[in-house]
Amino acid sequence: MGIITSIEDLRVLAKRRVPRMFYDYADAGSWTESTYRANGDDFAKIKFRQRVAVNLEHRTLRSTMVGQPVAMPVALAPTGLTGMQHADGEILAARAAEKFGVPFTLSTMSICSIEDVAAHTSAPFWFQLYVMKDRDFIERLIERARAAQCSALVLTLDLQVLGQRHKDLRNGLSAPPKMTLATVLNLLSKPRWGLRMLGTRRHGFGNIIGHAKSVSDMSSLSAWTTQQFDPALSWDDVEWIKRRWGGTLIIKGIMDPDDARLAANSGADALIVSNHGGRQLDGAPSSIAALPAIVEAVGSRIEVHMDGGVRSGQDVIRALALGAKGVYIGRPFLYGLGALGEAGVTTCLEIIRNELDLTMAFCGLRDVNDVDRRILLPGTIPGG
Ligand SMILES: Cc1cc2nc3c(=O)[nH]c(=O)nc-3n(C[C@H](O)[C@H](O)[C@H](O)COP(=O)(O)O)c2cc1C
């Protein structure tokens, strides 16, 4: 592989280096993957207005998300099993984010535990919470996030039931991987990954094993999710979690203006317009198409963030132009991690920063906080 110039380059390299089971886990959507594809395709439809002969000196991308300063309004999305894309993946990604000055969000379903990530970083990170039936366990998770000084809780509401991803079923996805002959042969073709995995003790769900009652190992992710995730989750639970946490709360997985109103009523600090990267309800619209109506419904009452399909700094600025205060990247940083570890996550962020900065300049702006709909060509906005 030659020089890396785009997120796509990182993806290609990650595909070569990460065992198929885990590469497929990242690069997959549910059922026909139509929403997964739409997340990217709809971004590409949005055209910019090029402006010229405007002073473009002293440009800045600095902004805030939920009141916290960010080097650019881009955060790393919570992703499960990140430590299977690369040994110690969560710690490496959190470090890259910290050095860059953007938030890192640790998933409930991470390999490295909350305490482990806290011990290996110095900036506060965000913690993403899945609500499970065992409320004692949830209370303890919230306490652990507080003890680790996490500076926001991201409460994911769109995974009461698990979307079917065909590849995961075929690959028998689990952490550590189930050793079928095909898996063993595939692992043998990824020696770099394997050697690093042999060099770490972090192979299971660090937040859960040894913390949740009667969970000592986790053979199949989908079976476990079906047993543990709470299908009865309601807005009353959101209220309960908000009270228990008491800090900055971000609600993730909002796709409908009605739900956006409920999220705003809940008193949360932000919501994330997200279809879980096309991994849950296949057939839902793309996130970028859902964004404008949600901003219109609640944008004055709650900070609106978005994720899904962001593959460049150009996509970041498109989302900002449509009213997002910040965006999250999932797969882009996972590709960076799988390709090149911590340096790959840094490269991913640098690529996005550079594209964001240049696109802002081409549109005639110097401050990312000035970005709004005026930089977009009317008639090219999906859902808008
Ligand atoms: C491999 C993978 C694992 C994920 N795990 C979680 C998770 O544990 N919790 C969560 O709230 N969202 C999870 N998501 C969704 C991401 O937070 C985010 O919504 C999505 O990746 C954004 O789309 P993008 O990958 O196109 O950037 C996951 C996404 C991926 C790709």
The ligand as an ORCA input file, in Angstrom:
! r2SCAN-3c Opt
* xyz 0 1
  C     -18.604     -2.077     14.338
  C     -19.613     -1.153     14.938
  C     -19.991     -1.331     16.261
  C     -20.916     -0.457     16.848
  N     -21.213     -0.598     18.174
  C     -21.989      0.326     18.779
  C     -22.175      0.304     20.180
  O     -21.638     -0.536     20.880
  N     -22.975      1.253     20.726
  C     -23.580      2.226     19.985
  O     -24.304      3.069     20.522
  N     -23.401      2.280     18.648
  C     -22.606      1.374     18.040
  N     -22.385      1.466     16.683
  C     -22.955      2.586     15.917
  C     -21.996      3.765     15.921
  O     -21.952      4.382     17.178
  C     -22.439      4.836     14.915
  O     -23.800      5.142     15.115
  C     -22.227      4.417     13.460
  O     -21.060      3.653     13.327
  C     -22.143      5.651     12.573
  O     -22.029      5.296     11.248
  P     -20.636      5.209     10.436
  O     -19.981      3.934     10.871
  O     -21.078      5.183      9.033
  O     -19.799      6.415     10.812
  C     -21.473      0.588     16.076
  C     -21.099      0.744     14.747
  C     -20.163     -0.094     14.181
  C     -19.748      0.122     12.752
*
